[in-house]
Amino acid sequence: MFVKEKLESLVAEMFEKRIYLDEAVREFEKKFILNALAQTGGNQTKAAEVLGLHRNTLNRKIGQYKLNGRAK
């Protein structure tokens, strides 16, 4: 339950700072994608599989968020 507690704390903090849901979701998704790319050595096909996305969807999101699509 440690992750759930951290998430609840983060949500409360973001709410206090008036961070809107769309911004929070956008930032979470970007971090999630970057983490998957790092874990897969920048392999977008494997990253898409890890994320449960179609590779084309991942590619669209990489473009949408202006990510470089490679591991950092």
Rosetta blueprint (number, residue, H / E / L):
1 M L
2 F H
3 V H
4 K H
5 E H
6 K H
7 L H
8 E H
9 S H
10 L H
11 V H
12 A H
13 E H
14 M H
15 F H
16 E H
17 K L
18 R L
19 I L
20 Y L
21 L H
22 D H
23 E H
24 A H
25 V H
26 R H
27 E H
28 F H
29 E H
30 K H
31 K H
32 F H
33 I H
34 L H
35 N H
36 A H
37 L H
38 A H
39 Q H
40 T L
41 G L
42 G L
43 N L
44 Q H
45 T H
46 K H
47 A H
48 A H
49 E H
50 V H
51 L H
52 G L
53 L L
54 H L
55 R H
56 N H
57 T H
58 L H
59 N H
60 R H
61 K H
62 I H
63 G H
64 Q H
65 Y L
66 K L
67 L L
68 N L
69 G L
70 R L
71 A L
72 K L
